């Protein structure tokens, strides 16, 4: 047992049985709003120290559509007030708190842009929960810990009862799973799904040519045109998540499993990070090369990518865009670039990554920052608003969770 320095606000327990992520996923995969944030691939302290699982939030907010003038973060701000202030405590960035999904189209609403007409996935614009617990794997010290928060901010008989009830519920589920020996790496068979694009080859080439015309006409510098690939999957979101983590480990892997849909993510890029409720960091990625079979070939590829004028130009455009977006909420003079086009190596690819930092103004919070910068420029293009208009024109389909964000805000701010 670990005694927290703020015992009236958070309960912390070492899980001495050291359950794996697969074990815990099996224990809670039938629960509503199951959320996993997983650091996969090479463990780097900068990005990959923790993996986190939670489920069954105490409250949920869902908005299927967000229009200009709506306030999607109003309830989340109210929830933030109910979290204990652990800004300077030695706890993970998320040990309970607010978490969920923000779909790409929320950014269109923020900027008063029209939605594309076709929406095959029907995922909500916003789905978020207020969670009072989490199990956290610390990949640095090898611990697995249970955290349970007091959402009232003060110790009362009622809050203590609620916390004890949650602790018992978590242990009962873990014990049942471990005792039953339930298979955690569920067999998904050898599925070979057939992928169907929402573009024909000819239509996709035409769309690319249209983007090039817009660039030549001076409308934009770049646009991130995409296509949707659909396939049948029979084994559920949790099984797909485990399969993706095995085959393509990524530092920002995630699973959000709701009643009517699931989101599985395997991303190398985090959109925004805020420390201590003030210090902002964005690390946009532009420029990619495939990993090579030999270390020497890998080095040559990295040198070629680093020297590529095209890739560096794309990256710097997005850096400038993010500087502008972050400046909407940051203290004047605090926004600066601390790294430009640095090579980072991942499981299957190498990327050019830059770093932009800033400090929030006293009259702005994390939700102001998110609203001012969403969606990220690396998945739209530049200038952002015109690129988003062109994307809507050419893709003709709602992006939904794709190019949106899984997000969290914990007691550390």
Kinemage of the C-alpha trace (Angstrom):
@kinemage 1
@onewidth
@group {chain A} dominant
@subgroup {mainchain}
@vectorlist {calphas} color= white
{ca unk a 1} P 0.000 0.000 0.000
{ca unk a 2} L 1.260 3.488 -0.871
{ca unk a 3} L 0.133 6.370 1.325
{ca unk a 4} L -0.567 9.438 -0.798
{ca unk a 5} L 0.634 12.856 0.415
{ca unk a 6} L -2.958 14.038 -0.187
{ca unk a 7} L -4.858 11.131 1.349
{ca unk a 8} L -8.085 13.103 1.621
{ca unk a 9} L -8.131 13.527 -2.169
{ca unk a 10} L -6.769 10.338 -3.687
{ca unk a 11} L -6.393 6.701 -2.681
{ca unk a 12} L -3.314 4.979 -4.120
{ca unk a 13} L -2.634 1.264 -3.916
{ca unk a 14} L 0.122 -0.881 -5.375
{ca unk a 15} L -1.452 -3.878 -7.110
{ca unk a 16} L 1.027 -6.494 -5.970
{ca unk a 17} L -0.325 -9.138 -8.348
{ca unk a 18} L 1.017 -6.960 -11.197
{ca unk a 19} L -1.885 -7.594 -13.596
{ca unk a 20} L -1.070 -7.014 -17.243
{ca unk a 21} L -2.975 -4.578 -19.408
{ca unk a 22} L -4.622 -7.557 -21.117
{ca unk a 23} L -5.706 -8.953 -17.731
{ca unk a 24} L -7.306 -5.663 -16.707
{ca unk a 25} L -8.848 -5.174 -20.130
{ca unk a 26} L -10.552 -8.544 -19.764
{ca unk a 27} L -11.852 -7.576 -16.325
{ca unk a 28} L -13.540 -4.413 -17.574
{ca unk a 29} L -14.242 -4.931 -21.279
{ca unk a 30} L -17.982 -5.254 -20.624
{ca unk a 31} L -18.153 -1.839 -18.954
{ca unk a 32} L -19.488 1.333 -20.524
{ca unk a 33} L -17.046 3.924 -21.802
{ca unk a 34} L -13.976 1.748 -21.384
{ca unk a 35} L -10.910 3.905 -22.007
{ca unk a 36} L -7.309 2.769 -22.489
{ca unk a 37} L -4.383 5.122 -23.103
{ca unk a 38} L -1.368 2.961 -23.892
{ca unk a 39} L 2.297 3.801 -24.392
{ca unk a 40} L 3.549 1.232 -26.869
{ca unk a 41} L 6.770 0.729 -28.771
{ca unk a 42} L 10.096 1.952 -27.459
{ca unk a 43} L 9.620 3.251 -23.921
{ca unk a 44} L 10.795 6.865 -23.795
{ca unk a 45} L 10.317 8.910 -20.657
{ca unk a 46} L 9.307 11.942 -22.686
{ca unk a 47} L 6.145 10.354 -24.053
{ca unk a 48} L 5.811 6.750 -23.020
{ca unk a 49} L 6.071 6.383 -19.268
{ca unk a 50} L 2.462 5.415 -18.488
{ca unk a 51} L -0.373 3.225 -19.690
{ca unk a 52} L -3.823 3.888 -18.223
{ca unk a 53} L -7.183 2.112 -18.062
{ca unk a 54} L -10.506 3.308 -16.677
{ca unk a 55} L -14.221 2.681 -17.279
{ca unk a 56} L -17.740 3.230 -15.918
{ca unk a 57} L -17.629 7.017 -15.415
{ca unk a 58} L -19.781 8.608 -12.737
{ca unk a 59} L -21.183 11.070 -15.299
{ca unk a 60} L -21.278 11.219 -19.110
{ca unk a 61} L -21.896 13.988 -21.624
{ca unk a 62} L -22.639 13.189 -25.269
{ca unk a 63} L -23.278 15.640 -28.099
{ca unk a 64} L -24.043 13.998 -31.435
{ca unk a 65} L -23.745 17.314 -33.291
{ca unk a 66} L -21.942 20.530 -32.363
{ca unk a 67} L -22.892 23.726 -34.174
{ca unk a 68} L -21.394 27.206 -34.173
{ca unk a 69} L -22.267 28.943 -30.918
{ca unk a 70} L -22.603 25.737 -28.907
{ca unk a 71} L -20.502 25.343 -25.774
{ca unk a 72} L -19.305 21.735 -25.840
{ca unk a 73} L -16.849 22.282 -22.988
{ca unk a 74} L -19.262 23.917 -20.546
{ca unk a 75} L -19.952 20.691 -18.630
{ca unk a 76} L -16.284 19.704 -18.746
{ca unk a 77} L -15.346 22.961 -17.046
{ca unk a 78} L -17.859 22.195 -14.305
{ca unk a 79} L -16.372 18.727 -13.892
{ca unk a 80} L -12.883 20.217 -13.660
{ca unk a 81} L -13.953 22.094 -10.532
{ca unk a 82} L -14.869 18.782 -8.876
{ca unk a 83} L -11.397 17.286 -9.292
{ca unk a 84} L -8.937 17.496 -6.397
{ca unk a 85} L -6.016 19.830 -7.018
{ca unk a 86} L -3.004 17.537 -7.380
{ca unk a 87} L -1.050 19.913 -9.613
{ca unk a 88} L 2.198 19.484 -7.687
{ca unk a 89} L 1.650 15.959 -6.356
{ca unk a 90} L 3.710 12.983 -7.494
{ca unk a 91} L 0.905 11.324 -9.432
{ca unk a 92} L 0.544 10.401 -13.125
{ca unk a 93} L -0.959 12.988 -15.486
{ca unk a 94} L -4.224 11.019 -15.447
{ca unk a 95} L -5.331 8.991 -12.424
{ca unk a 96} L -9.016 9.720 -12.891
{ca unk a 97} L -10.577 12.899 -14.218
{ca unk a 98} L -12.148 13.922 -17.520
{ca unk a 99} L -11.579 11.936 -20.707
{ca unk a 100} L -13.248 11.197 -23.992
{ca unk a 101} L -13.447 11.801 -27.730
{ca unk a 102} L -13.594 15.029 -29.703
{ca unk a 103} L -14.468 14.437 -33.364
{ca unk a 104} L -12.924 16.393 -36.218
{ca unk a 105} L -16.204 18.145 -37.077
{ca unk a 106} L -16.196 20.028 -33.769
{ca unk a 107} L -13.338 22.052 -35.240
{ca unk a 108} L -15.506 22.876 -38.251
{ca unk a 109} L -18.197 24.152 -35.886
{ca unk a 110} L -15.661 26.298 -34.004
{ca unk a 111} L -14.649 27.924 -37.293
{ca unk a 112} L -18.198 28.196 -38.689
{ca unk a 113} L -17.511 25.786 -41.550
{ca unk a 114} L -20.148 23.527 -43.142
{ca unk a 115} L -20.093 19.776 -42.487
{ca unk a 116} L -19.710 17.362 -45.414
{ca unk a 117} L -23.026 15.718 -46.373
{ca unk a 118} L -22.105 12.055 -45.858
{ca unk a 119} L -21.704 10.553 -42.352
{ca unk a 120} L -21.387 6.744 -42.548
{ca unk a 121} L -19.972 6.211 -39.046
{ca unk a 122} L -22.427 8.318 -37.005
{ca unk a 123} L -19.957 8.832 -34.151
{ca unk a 124} L -20.795 11.661 -31.725
{ca unk a 125} L -19.131 15.038 -31.983
{ca unk a 126} L -18.248 14.870 -28.280
{ca unk a 127} L -18.317 11.973 -25.845
{ca unk a 128} L -16.746 12.516 -22.431
{ca unk a 129} L -16.897 10.990 -18.982
{ca unk a 130} L -16.002 12.020 -15.454
{ca unk a 131} L -13.947 9.134 -14.047
{ca unk a 132} L -13.127 8.683 -10.371
{ca unk a 133} L -10.573 5.881 -10.792
{ca unk a 134} L -7.821 4.498 -12.992
{ca unk a 135} L -5.283 1.694 -13.064
{ca unk a 136} L -1.870 3.001 -14.138
{ca unk a 137} L 1.170 1.071 -15.371
{ca unk a 138} L 4.403 2.995 -14.763
{ca unk a 139} L 6.886 1.711 -17.339
{ca unk a 140} L 9.760 3.455 -15.558
{ca unk a 141} L 9.509 1.887 -12.103
{ca unk a 142} L 7.526 -1.216 -13.110
{ca unk a 143} L 4.610 -0.586 -10.753
{ca unk a 144} L 0.902 -1.110 -11.351
{ca unk a 145} L -1.246 1.138 -9.176
{ca unk a 146} L -4.911 1.741 -8.518
{ca unk a 147} L -5.944 5.367 -8.049
{ca unk a 148} L -9.368 6.398 -6.733
{ca unk a 149} L -10.222 10.094 -6.496
{ca unk a 150} L -12.487 11.980 -4.155
{ca unk a 151} L -14.494 14.135 -6.550
{ca unk a 152} L -15.966 16.315 -3.813
{ca unk a 153} L -12.620 17.850 -2.892
{ca unk a 154} L -13.256 17.382 0.840
{ca unk a 155} L -13.366 14.264 2.960
{ca unk a 156} L -16.929 13.400 3.986
{ca unk a 157} L -18.607 10.206 5.105
{ca unk a 158} L -20.463 10.030 1.795
{ca unk a 159} L -17.365 10.529 -0.367
{ca unk a 160} L -15.454 7.967 1.698
{ca unk a 161} L -18.274 5.463 1.189
{ca unk a 162} L -18.282 6.091 -2.572
{ca unk a 163} L -14.527 5.682 -2.731
{ca unk a 164} L -14.579 2.435 -0.738
{ca unk a 165} L -17.368 1.109 -2.960
{ca unk a 166} L -15.279 1.841 -6.056
{ca unk a 167} L -12.172 0.188 -4.572
{ca unk a 168} L -14.117 -2.968 -3.727
{ca unk a 169} L -15.725 -3.033 -7.181
{ca unk a 170} L -12.342 -2.845 -8.928
{ca unk a 171} L -10.850 -5.577 -6.738
{ca unk a 172} L -13.819 -7.888 -7.191
{ca unk a 173} L -13.538 -7.670 -10.960
{ca unk a 174} L -9.767 -8.136 -10.963
{ca unk a 175} L -9.937 -11.099 -8.580
{ca unk a 176} L -12.664 -12.777 -10.617
{ca unk a 177} L -10.663 -12.436 -13.824
{ca unk a 178} L -7.377 -13.611 -12.315
{ca unk a 179} L -9.019 -16.562 -10.562
{ca unk a 180} L -10.891 -17.715 -13.645
{ca unk a 181} L -7.802 -17.663 -15.818
{ca unk a 182} L -9.859 -15.983 -18.510
{ca unk a 183} L -7.934 -15.790 -21.756
{ca unk a 184} L -6.833 -12.202 -22.041
{ca unk a 185} L -5.214 -12.193 -25.450
{ca unk a 186} L -8.438 -13.247 -27.045
{ca unk a 187} L -7.951 -15.177 -30.227
{ca unk a 188} L -9.160 -13.181 -33.180
{ca unk a 189} L -8.382 -15.865 -35.703
{ca unk a 190} L -6.701 -15.065 -38.973
{ca unk a 191} L -9.030 -12.375 -40.153
{ca unk a 192} L -8.194 -10.861 -43.512
{ca unk a 193} L -10.713 -8.057 -43.853
{ca unk a 194} L -11.424 -6.705 -47.296
{ca unk a 195} L -11.024 -2.927 -47.276
{ca unk a 196} L -13.321 -0.736 -49.335
{ca unk a 197} L -12.421 2.882 -50.082
{ca unk a 198} L -14.974 5.660 -50.317
{ca unk a 199} L -13.050 6.818 -53.412
{ca unk a 200} L -12.492 5.075 -56.702
{ca unk a 201} L -8.883 5.252 -57.861
{ca unk a 202} L -9.848 7.737 -60.558
{ca unk a 203} L -11.809 9.941 -58.143
{ca unk a 204} L -8.938 9.989 -55.653
{ca unk a 205} L -6.424 11.018 -58.310
{ca unk a 206} L -8.829 13.740 -59.450
{ca unk a 207} L -9.100 15.017 -55.870
{ca unk a 208} L -5.306 15.146 -55.549
{ca unk a 209} L -5.052 17.043 -58.821
{ca unk a 210} L -7.638 19.497 -57.516
{ca unk a 211} L -5.534 20.084 -54.370
{ca unk a 212} L -2.511 20.786 -56.577
{ca unk a 213} L -4.582 23.318 -58.532
{ca unk a 214} L -5.531 25.057 -55.291
{ca unk a 215} L -1.857 25.198 -54.295
{ca unk a 216} L -0.847 26.672 -57.665
{ca unk a 217} L -3.669 29.211 -57.404
{ca unk a 218} L -2.345 30.354 -54.024
{ca unk a 219} L -5.341 29.202 -51.957
{ca unk a 220} L -3.256 26.912 -49.747
{ca unk a 221} L 0.280 25.672 -49.208
{ca unk a 222} L -0.736 22.105 -48.354
{ca unk a 223} L -3.805 20.003 -47.563
{ca unk a 224} L -4.059 16.658 -45.826
{ca unk a 225} L -6.427 14.809 -48.164
{ca unk a 226} L -7.548 11.398 -46.914
{ca unk a 227} L -9.811 8.515 -47.830
{ca unk a 228} L -11.903 6.209 -45.658
{ca unk a 229} L -11.267 2.473 -45.747
{ca unk a 230} L -14.092 0.290 -44.455
{ca unk a 231} L -14.007 -3.401 -43.599
{ca unk a 232} L -15.959 -5.921 -41.552
{ca unk a 233} L -14.519 -6.853 -38.144
{ca unk a 234} L -16.109 -9.578 -36.043
{ca unk a 235} L -14.144 -9.591 -32.795
{ca unk a 236} L -14.970 -6.284 -31.092
{ca unk a 237} L -13.041 -3.150 -30.231
{ca unk a 238} L -10.919 -4.573 -27.395
{ca unk a 239} L -9.657 -7.443 -29.555
{ca unk a 240} L -8.848 -5.072 -32.405
{ca unk a 241} L -6.990 -2.790 -29.992
{ca unk a 242} L -4.838 -5.668 -28.720
{ca unk a 243} L -4.139 -6.795 -32.277
{ca unk a 244} L -3.083 -3.289 -33.326
{ca unk a 245} L -0.849 -2.888 -30.252
{ca unk a 246} L 0.862 -6.167 -31.109
{ca unk a 247} L 1.400 -5.403 -34.786
{ca unk a 248} L 1.961 -1.642 -34.687
{ca unk a 249} L 3.003 -0.472 -31.194
{ca unk a 250} L 2.786 3.313 -30.942
{ca unk a 251} L 3.434 5.830 -28.150
{ca unk a 252} L -0.129 7.167 -28.256
{ca unk a 253} L -2.279 4.085 -28.648
{ca unk a 254} L -5.828 4.271 -27.387
{ca unk a 255} L -9.178 2.532 -27.072
{ca unk a 256} L -12.531 4.130 -26.338
{ca unk a 257} L -15.363 1.607 -26.255
{ca unk a 258} L -18.889 3.037 -26.000
{ca unk a 259} L -22.235 1.270 -26.254
{ca unk a 260} L -22.644 1.810 -29.995
{ca unk a 261} L -19.111 2.266 -31.348
{ca unk a 262} L -15.425 1.904 -30.538
{ca unk a 263} L -12.374 3.974 -31.438
{ca unk a 264} L -8.970 2.294 -31.769
{ca unk a 265} L -5.929 4.533 -32.211
{ca unk a 266} L -2.253 3.856 -32.902
{ca unk a 267} L -0.687 7.285 -33.266
{ca unk a 268} L 2.898 8.533 -32.977
{ca unk a 269} L 1.691 12.092 -32.348
{ca unk a 270} L 0.168 13.873 -29.370
{ca unk a 271} L -1.761 16.991 -30.338
{ca unk a 272} L -1.376 19.107 -27.183
{ca unk a 273} L 0.111 18.687 -23.723
{ca unk a 274} L -0.428 21.006 -20.736
{ca unk a 275} L 1.625 20.661 -17.540
{ca unk a 276} L 0.579 22.140 -14.187
{ca unk a 277} L -2.398 23.766 -15.877
{ca unk a 278} L -0.138 26.323 -17.600
{ca unk a 279} L 2.737 25.063 -19.727
{ca unk a 280} L 1.753 24.098 -23.272
{ca unk a 281} L 3.598 21.828 -25.673
{ca unk a 282} L 2.761 20.708 -29.210
{ca unk a 283} L 4.961 18.359 -31.234
{ca unk a 284} L 3.708 18.313 -34.842
{ca unk a 285} L 4.840 15.584 -37.207
{ca unk a 286} L 5.395 16.143 -40.923
{ca unk a 287} L 7.857 14.150 -42.993
{ca unk a 288} L 7.967 10.346 -42.971
{ca unk a 289} L 10.170 7.525 -44.211
{ca unk a 290} L 9.787 3.776 -43.820
{ca unk a 291} L 12.199 1.973 -41.468
{ca unk a 292} L 14.889 -0.107 -43.197
{ca unk a 293} L 16.013 -3.640 -42.416
{ca unk a 294} L 19.591 -2.729 -41.480
{ca unk a 295} L 20.779 -0.052 -39.023
{ca unk a 296} L 23.089 1.470 -41.630
{ca unk a 297} L 20.286 1.784 -44.181
{ca unk a 298} L 18.136 3.298 -41.432
{ca unk a 299} L 20.765 5.988 -40.840
{ca unk a 300} L 20.992 6.804 -44.543
{ca unk a 301} L 17.204 7.099 -44.703
{ca unk a 302} L 17.182 9.398 -41.671
{ca unk a 303} L 19.832 11.620 -43.263
{ca unk a 304} L 17.837 11.784 -46.495
{ca unk a 305} L 14.659 12.719 -44.617
{ca unk a 306} L 16.451 15.340 -42.536
{ca unk a 307} L 17.871 16.948 -45.692
{ca unk a 308} L 14.602 16.877 -47.662
{ca unk a 309} L 13.572 20.443 -48.520
{ca unk a 310} L 10.008 19.334 -49.273
{ca unk a 311} L 9.497 17.533 -45.954
{ca unk a 312} L 11.120 20.293 -43.934
{ca unk a 313} L 8.974 22.915 -45.668
{ca unk a 314} L 5.791 20.964 -44.858
{ca unk a 315} L 6.847 20.644 -41.226
{ca unk a 316} L 7.757 24.311 -40.790
{ca unk a 317} L 4.412 25.402 -42.294
{ca unk a 318} L 2.580 23.447 -39.604
{ca unk a 319} L 4.906 24.805 -36.914
{ca unk a 320} L 3.937 28.337 -37.952
{ca unk a 321} L 0.257 27.367 -37.968
{ca unk a 322} L 0.471 25.888 -34.466
{ca unk a 323} L 2.333 28.923 -33.157
{ca unk a 324} L -0.582 31.029 -34.326
{ca unk a 325} L -3.242 28.695 -32.884
{ca unk a 326} L -1.540 28.341 -29.507
{ca unk a 327} L -0.974 32.097 -29.303
{ca unk a 328} L -4.741 32.593 -29.094
{ca unk a 329} L -4.630 31.309 -25.513
{ca unk a 330} L -1.029 31.908 -24.442
{ca unk a 331} L 0.736 34.779 -22.736
{ca unk a 332} L 2.280 37.206 -25.277
{ca unk a 333} L 5.923 36.415 -25.856
{ca unk a 334} L 5.718 32.938 -24.315
{ca unk a 335} L 5.197 30.970 -27.541
{ca unk a 336} L 8.457 29.762 -29.037
{ca unk a 337} L 9.880 26.913 -31.096
{ca unk a 338} L 12.345 24.755 -29.157
{ca unk a 339} L 12.984 22.074 -31.765
{ca unk a 340} L 12.720 22.046 -35.569
{ca unk a 341} L 12.559 18.977 -37.815
{ca unk a 342} L 14.233 16.549 -35.434
{ca unk a 343} L 14.358 12.883 -36.436
{ca unk a 344} L 12.351 10.508 -34.245
{ca unk a 345} L 12.366 6.768 -34.837
{ca unk a 346} L 9.258 4.637 -34.341
{ca unk a 347} L 8.475 0.970 -34.805
{ca unk a 348} L 7.935 1.058 -38.579
{ca unk a 349} L 8.701 4.640 -39.671
{ca unk a 350} L 10.893 7.668 -39.026
{ca unk a 351} L 9.399 11.145 -38.707
{ca unk a 352} L 10.411 14.783 -38.641
{ca unk a 353} L 9.122 16.231 -35.361
{ca unk a 354} L 9.168 19.841 -34.175
{ca unk a 355} L 8.325 21.296 -30.764
{ca unk a 356} L 6.301 24.423 -29.970
{ca unk a 357} L 5.825 25.591 -26.369
{ca unk a 358} L 3.945 28.376 -24.616
{ca unk a 359} L 2.330 29.423 -21.337
{ca unk a 360} L -1.418 29.892 -20.925
{ca unk a 361} L -2.729 33.335 -20.074
{ca unk a 362} L -4.268 33.747 -16.639
{ca unk a 363} L -7.732 34.171 -18.180
{ca unk a 364} L -7.505 30.990 -20.303
{ca unk a 365} L -7.781 27.317 -19.385
{ca unk a 366} L -7.057 24.044 -21.175
{ca unk a 367} L -10.491 24.104 -22.818
{ca unk a 368} L -9.836 27.559 -24.311
{ca unk a 369} L -6.566 26.206 -25.675
{ca unk a 370} L -8.239 23.145 -27.174
{ca unk a 371} L -11.003 25.200 -28.773
{ca unk a 372} L -8.518 27.665 -30.253
{ca unk a 373} L -6.222 25.035 -31.754
{ca unk a 374} L -8.551 22.171 -32.708
{ca unk a 375} L -8.215 20.327 -35.031
{ca unk a 376} L -4.446 20.059 -35.266
{ca unk a 377} L -2.787 21.653 -38.266
{ca unk a 378} L -0.775 18.548 -39.108
{ca unk a 379} L -3.997 16.785 -40.174
{ca unk a 380} L -5.587 19.738 -41.993
{ca unk a 381} L -2.994 21.724 -43.908
{ca unk a 382} L -2.144 25.393 -44.162
{ca unk a 383} L -3.659 27.916 -44.013
{ca unk a 384} L -5.926 25.848 -41.787
{ca unk a 385} L -9.372 27.297 -42.464
{ca unk a 386} L -9.013 27.236 -46.252
{ca unk a 387} L -7.482 23.753 -46.112
{ca unk a 388} L -10.458 22.532 -44.060
{ca unk a 389} L -12.866 24.018 -46.608
{ca unk a 390} L -11.086 22.191 -49.420
{ca unk a 391} L -11.015 18.944 -47.433
{ca unk a 392} L -14.783 19.162 -46.894
{ca unk a 393} L -15.319 19.860 -50.591
{ca unk a 394} L -13.172 16.989 -51.857
{ca unk a 395} L -13.653 14.270 -49.236
{ca unk a 396} L -17.449 14.722 -49.106
{ca unk a 397} L -17.634 12.620 -45.946
{ca unk a 398} L -17.521 13.335 -42.227
{ca unk a 399} L -14.172 12.360 -40.678
{ca unk a 400} L -15.562 11.767 -37.189
{ca unk a 401} L -13.050 10.219 -34.812
{ca unk a 402} L -10.423 10.113 -37.550
{ca unk a 403} L -8.335 13.298 -37.239
{ca unk a 404} L -10.191 14.128 -34.039
{ca unk a 405} L -8.644 13.487 -30.631
{ca unk a 406} L -8.911 11.253 -27.634
{ca unk a 407} L -8.319 13.621 -24.735
{ca unk a 408} L -7.963 13.700 -20.963
{ca unk a 409} L -7.623 16.254 -18.198
{ca unk a 410} L -6.580 14.982 -14.802
{ca unk a 411} L -6.108 16.475 -11.321
{ca unk a 412} L -2.686 17.789 -12.332
{ca unk a 413} L -4.336 20.114 -14.840
